[in-house]
Amino acid sequence: MLLGMLLHWIVDTNRRIYPSMERGGTIAYISDIGAQKLKPLFIAGSAVTVVLLDLAFFAERWLRHRGRLVRNQSSGERALVWLSIFFALVGAAGLILLSIFDTWRHKKLHDIFLLLFIGGYWLSAVFICWEYQRLGIKNRQHRILRSSFWIKLAFILVELVLAIVFVSTTFTHNNNVAAVFEWVIAFIFTFYVASFIIDLKPAIYTKSHAARFEKTHQMEDGLDVNGRNGLGGYGFVADRTAAHF
């Protein structure tokens, strides 16, 4: 969707100056392009993206519950999961609504929904990153958990810096700079969406009940009844599955 909109503006319209662009701006925002001929594509692409992404959040929770992924070991981890899902839904609503209430006809509403989209998914990433940090500590034998944690942490920090620059340049009316940073933020968000392939891929190897993570007697925060660290509280039944991680 993003590439289609960008190429349409550059190739088909020859970098047209849209009526929604502020005076002096020569680089179109995503929403400037999405408010014109390609509005149906903008709405459809945004809706499909966030619906599938939010389904990935729900799938991650369901697969952990079923033992297809490393199980959550405490109520704190489960709370982090549901917080990440809640803010992902907020971000999804923000993106769909900002694509409908475009910047040309509904600028104030569009800006509000833009903040909901960015803030919602950023907070969602914070909570799911926190979840993976706790999972990684308790399951050090599974390197994929640490990899996913670092990917999400990098996304959080990079997008935070870029969002600050984007907002500051928008309010100071450096429109061309702000537009460039908006495109960069959007494309980096695309890689964040793709990172869930890494998170969900291990479930391919746990279709068999014999290869799933077993839930054993374990208490809050990975400690067993004797107060020992419960690194072994959740494990594989089959060693061959562990090799895939």
Disulfide bonds with the S-S distance in Angstrom:
none
